[in-house]
Amino acid sequence: MLNIKDNNVKRTDIMSEEVRFMNDKKYNIVDYLLPLTDEEKILKQYRELKSSNSITDEFLYSLSSEMRNQINLIKNPIEITLYDSNAFVDTIQVIKVEKHMRFSAACQHSHTFFELIYVMSGFCVNKIQEKVIRMNEGDICFLSPRIVHSLEVLDESIIINIMIRKSMMNETLFNISENSNILIKHFSEIMYAKNTKHYIFFYTKGDIMIRNVFEMLVSEEYMNQYDQYSDSVKQRLLEVVFNYLLRYHSDDAEESKEMYSEHPRIMEVMNYLRHNYRTATLQNLAAYLNYTEQHLSRLIKKETGLNFKEILTKIRIQKACELLKKTDLKILDISTAVGYENTAYFNAVFKNQTNCTPRSYRIQFSK
C-alpha cells in the first residue's frame, strides 16, 4: 500500500500484450500477478543479502535513488500519512486497486481514505495499532481513515489493496440494504462520529463468488486504461462485494473493540437521517426517539462533534452528488429530491460543501 507509483503513467504501450494474456484460455489473474516486479526482485535480493551479511557497497551504488529510499525505509521504518493525492489519479478518481509491493518496508502509516485489503493467495502480517494479525487466503480487512497500521509481505503472496475515497463510501452507504447491520453501523460511525479509528475482518476462504469479484476488480484496474467508466465499474463491483459479505459473512465478522459509540441510539439517529433526509427535522427525529429536542441536540453534538443541521446537510449533499452523477434529473428536481425547495439556497449549500456548483460537479463526472 505504501508503494504507490505515478498513477499518470499510460498503459497503451503494453496494452496489447496484456489483452492477449487476458484472452488466453488458461488465463488466471494470480498467474498474471505472481511474477516479481523489478522492484520486488531488488528488495528480495536486499533482504537475502542482509540475512547473510553479504551486502556490498557495489550493490547499493547500483540502485536507483527510488530503490535506495525503499531500502532505507526497511532499515529505518517511519510513520507516514498518505493523502488522497498519493493514491488517486486526479480529483475525479475515487477507487484505486493495486497489488501490495512484496518485500517492501512495513512502515506504520495512516491515510485520509478507506482501505480494503484482500489476500488473494498466501498470507500477510497486518499490524493495526498494537494488534498483530496474520491474514490468510480469502481474508478481508476493511480499514477506516486515520487508523495506524502496517502490512508485511515477505514471500510471493498476492495481497490486493483497494483505496476508496470517503465520497465513494458515502454513495455506497445509500446503496447497501438498510438491514445491513455491520457495514451501515461501521460507515455511519466513521462518517459522523468523532475520532473514530475502526476496522472489520471478514473470513471468506472458499467463497468463489467473492474471489471472482475481486479478480474482476483487479482485471479492471490492470487490464483497462483509466477512463470515464472505470470508477463506475469498480464501484458496482465493490457494492457486490459488500453485499455478499453482509449476506454470507457478517455473523463471523471480527470488529475492532472500539467499534461503536458509547451511546447506542446514535446509530438510530444516523439510520433515521439516512432514510428520511428529505423531510427530517430535529422535532420529528426527537419525537421518533421519544427525546426532547434539547437532549437530542446535546447527544448528537457530543457523539459526532457536529450539530443536527450539519449532519443532515452532509447526508443531503451526498445524495445530491449521487443523483448528479447517475441521473439526468434537472438540478431543480434534485434540489427538491434531497429536501431543498429553494434551488438558489441548494446551490449555495452545495458549493459550500463541495467547493463547486452542482452544474460544475455534473460536468466533471460526465467527462
N, C-alpha and C positions, 0 to 999 in steps of 0.2 A: 504493500500500500504506500510505503514511503517513497518508492522509486517511480514517481510519476514523471513521465517524459513529456517532451514537447508535443502537445496534442494537435498542433497545426501541421504536422508532417503529413504529406499526401501519401496515399497508398496506391496511386494509379500505376506506378512502375511495377508493383508486384501483384496487382490485382488479378491479372490473367493466370498467373501461377497458382494463386490461392483458389480461384474459381475452379481450375482444373482439379485441384486437390479436393475441393468440396464435392465435385461431381463424380469422383472416383467411387465405385460401388463399395469399396472397402473402407470408405471414409469413417473416421471416428475422431471426435473433437479432442479426445485425450491424446491420440497419435499426433495430432497437429500441435498440441501444446507441450508435449513431453520433451522434445529435444531442448537442450540447454541453449540459451542465447549466448552471444559472445560475452556479454557482461557476466552472466551466471557462470560461464566457464572460468573466467578470471577470478571471480570471488571464490569459487570452489577450489581452484588451484591455490589461492592465497591461504585458505583455511587448511588445506592439506600440508602446505609448506610450513605454516605456523605450527601445526601439531607435531611436526618432525623437526622443528627448529632449523629449517632449511631456507628461510627467506634470505634472499641476497639483494644487495643494492641494485644489481643489474636488473633483477625482476621488477623492483619498484620503479626504477627510472624508465622502464619500458612502457609504463602505464600512462594512459591519458590523465589529464587533470581530474576529469569526472570520476574515473575509477580510483584514483588516489583518494579523492574525497569519500568515496564509498568505503574504502578500506579504513580510512581514519575514523569513520563512524563505527566500524566494527571494533576498532581498538579503543575508542573513546565515545561510547554512546551518549547522546544528548537528548533532552526532551524537546520535541518540536511541536509547533502549532501549524496546522495546514488550513488554508482558507479555500473558499470556493474557486478562486482564481488559480490555485495549484492543481485542481482536479479537472476542471471543465474547459472545453474548447473556447467558449465565449459566454456572454451573458444569457444566451438562449438555451444552451445545452443544460439538461437537468439530470441526466443519468450517464455515468461513465462506468464501463465494465473493463477490468483488466486482470491478468494473471499476476499474482504476487511474485516479486522477484526472489528466487530461491538463493540461499546462501548469503543474503544481504544482512545488514545490521538490524538487530531487533530493538530499534530505538523506541522509547516511550513517546507517544505522541497523542494529540487530540486534534479535532477538526471541527469546522463550523457546519458540516453536512452530516447526514446519516451514512452509516456504512453497513453493508450486509456482506458477511464472509461465508463462503461455501467451500467445503472440502470436496473437490471433485474426485481426487484419488490420493491415497496415502494419509498423512496426518500433519498437524502443525501444533505448535505450542502458543496458546493465546494467553497473555498476561493482562488481566483487566484490573487496574489499580494494583492491589496486592494479591489478587487471586490468580493462581496459575491453573489453566485448564488445557488439557490435551483434547484437541478436536480431531475426530476420525472421519473417515469417508462418509459422506452424507450429512454430516453435522452442519448446522447453520447458526451463526451468531449475528444478531441484529443489534447494532450499537447506536446509541443516541449521540448527538453532538456533545462536545465538551468532555466526554469521558476519556480518561487517560488509559492507554492500552498499548501493547506491542504484540507483534506476530513474528514467530521464528519458524523458518522452513530450512532445514539443513540436509535435505536429500532431494530426490526428484519428484516429490509430491506435487500435486497441482492444486493450488488454492486460488479461488476466484474472489476478487474484491469488487464490490459494486458500490460506487459512491452515488448518493442521492441527495439532491438539493432539498431543503426544507419546503420549498414551494411545491415540489412534486409530491411530497408526502402529505401536504395539505389537501391536494386534489385526491390522492388515494384514500384519504380518510373519508371523503364523501362517497367513494365508490364501493367501499367494503361493507358487507352486510352489517346492519345495525345490531345484530345479535352476536357480532364477533367480539367477544369479551376481551381477550388478552390484548390484541393489537389496538383496538379502539381505546382502551384504558391507557395503554403504553403511549400511543401517539398524543392523546389528549393531555396526559401528564407532561410530556416533553414540550408540547407546543405552548402550554399555558401556565404550567406551574413553575415556581421559582427554583433555580439551582438544581435542576434535575439532571442526573447522570445515570442512565439506566442501560440495561441490556437484557436480551432474551435469547435463550438457546433452544433450538429445535433439533431433534434427533430423527433423521429421515432416511437412514441407511436402508436400502432395498426398495425405496419408493421410486419406481421407474418414472412416474409422471413428473415428479418434481425434478428429477435428474434431466429428463428430456427438455423441460422448460429452461433450465439453466444452460443446457447445451445450445438451445436456440438463442438465448441471451448472448452467450459468448460468440456464437456464429454471427449474430447481427453486428456485434462490435468489431470483430476481426475481419469479417469477410465482405463487409459493405462499407463504402466510403460514407462518412458522416454527411447526412443531408436532412431535408425538412421532414422526412419520415422517420428518422432514426429514433428520436426520443419517444414518439408515439408508439412505435413497435415495442420498444423496450418497456415503456410504461405499462402497456397492456399485458406483456409477459410477466412483469413484476406483480401486477394485480392477480394474475393467475396463481403465481407462487404464494402470495399472501393468503388467498382464499383456500388453496389446497392445504396450507399449513393449519389454517383455522379449522378446516373440515376434519382433517385426519391426525393432526399432531398437537393440538392445543392442550390436550389433557396431560401430556407428559412434558410440556414445555417448562424450562427452568428460568425463573425470573430473578433479577437482582433483588436482594432483600430490601433495598430502599425504594422498591418499585413505585409504590403509590403514596399519595398524600396521606398525612395523618388523619385528615378528616374524610371519612368515606363518602360523604354526599357531594364532594366537589366534582366527582366523576358524573354524578347525576346532572349537575349543573351543565357540564360540558356536553353531555349527550342530548340534553334538552335543547340547548342552543344550536347544536349541530343539525337537529331535525326541525327546529322551529325558528330559524334565523330570520325568516321574512317578517314574522309578526311578533316576535318575542319582545317583552318589556320586563323591566325589573319587577313591576307589580304582578304580572301574571306568572312569572317564574317563582316569585315568593309565595304566591297562593298555591302553586303546584307542589312546592316543597313544604307548605304549611309553616313558613317562616315569616317574620316581619321583614319589611324591606330593609330596615336599618341593619338587622342581624345578618341578612343575606349579603348586603354590601360589604360589611366588615369581613365576613367569611371569604368572599371572593378575593378581596384585596389582600388578605393575609396569606391565602394559599397560592395565589398566582402572581401577586405583585402588580396586577392590573385591575382597573375597575370594570364594572359591568359593561359600560358603553365601549370601552377599549377592546374587550374580548369579542363582543358582538360585532363590532366593526371589522375586526380581523377575519372573523368567520364569513361575514358577508362579502368582503372583498376577495377572499379566497374563492368563494363560489362564483363571483363575478368573473374572475380570471379564468376559471374553468369554462364558463359559458362563452367568453370572448374567444377562447381558443378552439372550442369544439362545436360551436353552433354559428349560424348565420343570423341570429337574432339581432334586431336593432338595439343600439345602446340604450334607447329609451325603454325598450322592453326588458332588457337585462337589469336596468336600474330598478324597475318595478318588481322584477322577479326576486331580487335579493333584499327588497324591503325599503327602497328609496323612491318615494313618489315624485320628488323634485330632482330632475335629471342634472341640473346645474350643481346642486349640492352633492349628488353622487359623483359627478366628475371631479369635484374638489376633494372629496374624501378619498377617491381612488388615487388621485395624483399624490396626495399626502402619504398614502400607504405604499405606493409602488414607484414613485418618482417619475411617472409618466401618465399621460391621459389614457382613458380606455381605448380611444381610436389608435393611438401610437402603440399600445400594448398589442392590439389585434394585428396591426401591420407587422410588427416584429415576428409574430408567430405564424404569419401566413407566407413568409418568405420561403 
